Structures are given as structure tokens and as C-alpha cells.
Amino acid sequence: MTTGPMLNRQAAAGALGVSAATVYRLVRSGELQAYRIGHQIRIAQVDLEDYVRAHPLVSTTPKG
């Protein structure tokens, strides 16, 4: 069991800067850990932070 804040899809999407549909896709693919509470999906803040750490920003600056 995880402790700490739990976020709904919309809050997790806002934190990541993506749509709620993208968060749902990440959860379904297993890339992002989530918990089902009744009919709702919740993402632990710590799991969201782990996801971000595991997916660092890729530089798009051209070498030159």
C-alpha cells in the first residue's frame, strides 16, 4: 500500500502537461502505476514522480 497524496487522472495529467487520455493510456500500458478505487483511477504522487524520473527530458537541440 502506498502512502501520500493520490491524484485523479486530471490532476496527474496537469502535473505532466498531457491530457487525461494520455494518462489513461500510460496506466493501461503499465508504464504508470495506478490504483482502482471503486470505479475511479488514482495515481500516487510518488508513482508519478517515479515515472518522471524514469523518463528524462530528451534534448531536441541540434548538435553543431
WOJO-V479155 format. One record per pair of residues at least 12 apart in sequence whose ideal C-beta (glycine too) atoms are under 7 Angstrom apart, sorted by the first residue. I is the first residue (numbers start at 1). J is the second residue. Records with the same first field share a line. If there is no record, write none. Layout:
I: J ; J
//
This chain:
2: 44 ; 46 ; 47
4: 44 ; 45 ; 46
5: 45
6: 42 ; 43 ; 44
7: 42 ; 43 ; 45 ; 48
8: 40 ; 42
9: 23 ; 24 ; 41
12: 43 ; 48
15: 48
27: 41
31: 51
32: 47 ; 51
33: 47
//
